[in-house]
Amino acid sequence: MSTPSEPSPREPDVAGPALPEAKPRVLQDGRDMFWSMAPLVVACIVLAGLLGMCSFQGGGPGPGPAPSYDAPSALQDDANALAIPIRVPVLPEGWQSNSGGRQGIEAGRLDPATGQPVRAAVSRVGYLTPSGQYLSLSQSNADEDKLVGSIAPDLVPSGTEDVGGVNWVVYQGGEGTEPVWTTRLVGPAGPAQIAITGAGTAEEFRTLAAATAKQQPLEKR
């Protein structure tokens, strides 16, 4: 009778090399994050270097050339379109026209035929003086008080200036308000109310006043 064979002794488990403990997820991604951010860091360094070579002026942009405006052509157009005797001042060297336009003044004049207030028209050109100041010349069929009031309210007459035999009424306002010189010029085509205002000197006012008054009105084309 055969003896049942004893089970073979169990071979001991052979442990393999120990696996390293898994790192937290945040540590696993650290290297990837570094390499993804590296190009951005390099770009910032390059940009900082470029900006370091630039210079900045705290006073804002420097003065550029003054805009040019063809006053003779614009005034001829106004003479053609508006019922106003328009004059083109001939100014000394150093004066430059730089702006202009038209505007209306509601109830700016009394119609001589009806005595009723009607709309007035204004032709305006701006000039830079040789000293760099600005003066504007308005030519209108408005009444004196309406034209002056359209330029600056609350002005009052303070005296007169004789320029080449033409009497100009000087209007003044409060502190910081630019004066207005105005006169009424009469020509073959009728009267025109003229007004000059701006930051120029009294001598520059006189120059523009004389240059305007001595001219004949343009003919319509």
C-alpha positions as MATLAB code, in Angstrom:
seq = 'MSTPSEPSPREPDVAGPALPEAKPRVLQDGRDMFWSMAPLVVACIVLAGLLGMCSFQGGGPGPGPAPSYDAPSALQDDANALAIPIRVPVLPEGWQSNSGGRQGIEAGRLDPATGQPVRAAVSRVGYLTPSGQYLSLSQSNADEDKLVGSIAPDLVPSGTEDVGGVNWVVYQGGEGTEPVWTTRLVGPAGPAQIAITGAGTAEEFRTLAAATAKQQPLEKR';
ca = [
       0.000    0.000    0.000;
       1.493    3.173   -1.097;
       1.891    6.026    1.271;
       0.381    9.251    0.069;
       3.113   11.645   -0.843;
       3.474   14.672    1.318;
       2.929   17.941   -0.339;
       6.097   19.646   -1.404;
       7.078   22.418    0.900;
       5.994   25.782   -0.496;
       8.819   27.752   -1.934;
       9.229   31.080   -0.254;
       8.045   34.089   -2.260;
      10.943   35.889   -3.834;
      10.425   39.637   -3.512;
      11.352   41.704   -6.599;
      13.043   45.078   -6.427;
      11.017   47.548   -4.413;
       9.070   50.003   -6.541;
       9.492   53.657   -5.616;
       6.606   55.216   -3.834;
       4.340   57.090   -6.221;
       4.865   60.848   -6.018;
       1.989   63.173   -5.431;
       0.328   64.358   -8.605;
       1.513   67.902   -8.085;
       5.144   66.737   -8.066;
       4.627   64.644  -11.146;
       3.480   67.759  -13.063;
       6.168   70.138  -11.795;
       8.683   69.347  -14.500;
       6.051   69.625  -17.212;
       4.956   72.973  -15.806;
       8.538   74.225  -15.814;
       9.101   73.325  -19.452;
       5.772   74.822  -20.478;
       6.567   78.103  -18.730;
      10.175   78.348  -19.855;
       9.379   79.941  -23.271;
       7.190   82.542  -21.534;
       9.973   83.416  -19.094;
      12.463   83.781  -21.958;
      10.026   85.994  -23.880;
       9.567   88.251  -20.847;
      13.327   88.615  -20.441;
      13.740   89.542  -24.115;
      10.864   92.056  -23.905;
      12.334   93.646  -20.802;
      15.640   94.034  -22.606;
      13.985   95.719  -25.571;
      12.069   98.120  -23.335;
      15.249   98.950  -21.482;
      16.717  100.285  -24.717;
      13.749  102.633  -25.284;
      13.511  106.131  -23.903;
      10.257  107.800  -22.883;
       9.366  111.474  -22.635;
       7.086  112.379  -19.770;
       5.980  115.622  -21.389;
       3.883  113.965  -24.104;
       4.364  114.184  -27.855;
       6.390  117.054  -29.194;
       4.829  119.755  -31.337;
       4.259  118.757  -34.941;
       3.765  120.887  -38.018;
       0.670  123.085  -38.008;
      -2.139  121.898  -40.291;
      -2.419  123.774  -43.572;
      -5.672  125.369  -44.714;
      -6.262  127.015  -48.098;
      -7.970  130.170  -46.878;
      -8.256  131.955  -50.271;
     -10.026  128.983  -51.873;
     -12.283  128.421  -48.864;
     -13.235  132.093  -48.676;
     -13.987  132.136  -52.408;
     -16.316  129.178  -51.867;
     -18.003  131.073  -49.025;
     -18.373  134.151  -51.222;
     -20.066  131.990  -53.878;
     -22.407  130.263  -51.439;
     -23.257  132.878  -48.797;
     -24.996  136.228  -49.062;
     -22.027  137.912  -47.374;
     -19.353  140.214  -48.826;
     -16.238  138.121  -48.144;
     -12.716  139.549  -48.016;
      -9.387  137.702  -48.143;
      -6.791  139.341  -45.885;
      -3.277  139.553  -47.323;
      -1.021  138.961  -44.318;
       2.719  139.417  -43.812;
       5.170  136.526  -43.910;
       4.926  134.258  -40.901;
       1.133  134.119  -40.738;
      -0.482  130.791  -41.602;
      -4.119  129.850  -42.031;
      -4.792  126.515  -40.347;
      -8.572  126.053  -40.048;
     -11.933  127.343  -41.173;
     -15.597  126.647  -41.684;
     -19.135  128.004  -41.791;
     -21.806  128.271  -39.166;
     -25.249  129.756  -38.690;
     -26.721  131.974  -35.981;
     -30.434  131.508  -35.382;
     -32.202  134.868  -35.281;
     -28.809  136.421  -35.854;
     -30.037  139.466  -37.772;
     -33.114  141.496  -38.493;
     -34.377  141.294  -42.041;
     -34.378  144.915  -43.275;
     -37.415  144.229  -45.438;
     -39.628  142.725  -42.726;
     -37.952  143.714  -39.480;
     -38.175  140.095  -38.373;
     -35.250  138.085  -36.933;
     -33.813  135.603  -39.426;
     -30.891  133.212  -39.565;
     -27.449  134.727  -40.146;
     -24.417  133.078  -41.719;
     -20.784  133.188  -40.620;
     -17.592  132.434  -42.551;
     -14.651  131.772  -40.236;
     -10.928  131.254  -40.825;
      -8.278  130.612  -38.160;
      -4.710  131.881  -38.391;
      -1.478  131.150  -36.548;
       0.490  134.325  -35.918;
       4.299  134.552  -36.191;
       4.481  134.286  -32.383;
       2.544  130.999  -32.494;
      -0.743  132.420  -31.179;
      -4.153  131.771  -32.695;
      -6.566  134.366  -34.098;
      -9.832  133.730  -35.875;
     -11.517  136.001  -38.418;
     -15.318  135.892  -38.718;
     -17.223  137.543  -41.566;
     -20.987  137.571  -41.239;
     -24.272  139.225  -42.090;
     -25.255  139.000  -38.413;
     -25.914  142.011  -36.226;
     -22.971  143.070  -34.068;
     -24.322  141.855  -30.731;
     -25.411  138.494  -32.188;
     -22.054  137.831  -33.804;
     -20.094  138.746  -30.682;
     -22.456  136.672  -28.526;
     -21.934  133.634  -30.783;
     -18.179  133.854  -30.154;
     -18.320  134.308  -26.383;
     -21.267  135.146  -24.140;
     -21.248  137.915  -21.529;
     -18.754  140.134  -23.338;
     -19.179  143.889  -23.002;
     -17.730  146.746  -25.063;
     -14.721  148.271  -23.331;
     -13.408  150.772  -25.868;
     -12.435  151.256  -29.490;
      -9.347  150.898  -31.668;
      -8.657  152.921  -34.806;
      -6.867  150.775  -37.397;
      -6.097  152.545  -40.657;
      -9.080  154.835  -40.292;
     -11.498  151.997  -39.474;
     -13.087  152.038  -36.008;
     -13.132  148.669  -34.226;
     -15.191  148.095  -31.074;
     -13.291  146.073  -28.461;
     -15.299  143.620  -26.332;
     -13.873  142.200  -23.108;
     -15.021  139.545  -20.657;
     -13.902  138.068  -17.373;
     -10.514  136.625  -16.543;
      -9.376  134.052  -19.106;
     -11.842  135.279  -21.750;
     -10.299  136.277  -25.067;
     -11.259  139.719  -26.411;
     -13.239  140.344  -29.582;
     -12.623  143.203  -31.990;
     -15.493  143.914  -34.347;
     -16.437  146.414  -37.051;
     -18.913  146.764  -39.887;
     -17.413  147.090  -43.350;
     -19.565  148.430  -46.152;
     -18.860  147.667  -49.800;
     -20.610  147.590  -53.165;
     -22.304  144.285  -52.292;
     -23.545  145.498  -48.912;
     -22.343  145.453  -45.310;
     -20.473  142.701  -43.459;
     -19.889  142.407  -39.743;
     -16.270  141.435  -39.057;
     -14.972  139.994  -35.789;
     -11.492  138.981  -34.661;
     -10.775  136.980  -31.522;
      -8.027  134.827  -30.067;
      -4.909  134.843  -27.922;
      -2.780  137.119  -30.093;
      -1.223  140.369  -29.009;
      -2.851  143.738  -29.626;
      -0.400  144.328  -32.471;
      -1.392  141.005  -34.072;
      -5.067  142.001  -33.768;
      -4.204  145.245  -35.545;
      -2.327  143.426  -38.306;
      -5.238  141.103  -39.091;
      -7.755  143.950  -38.803;
      -5.840  146.142  -41.262;
      -5.196  143.270  -43.692;
      -8.927  142.502  -43.814;
     -10.353  146.020  -43.982;
      -8.146  147.157  -46.865;
      -9.369  144.375  -49.204;
     -12.333  144.576  -51.548;
     -14.977  141.825  -51.291;
     -14.552  138.842  -53.591;
     -16.750  138.550  -56.646;
     -18.923  135.501  -56.973;
     -17.804  132.917  -59.506;
];
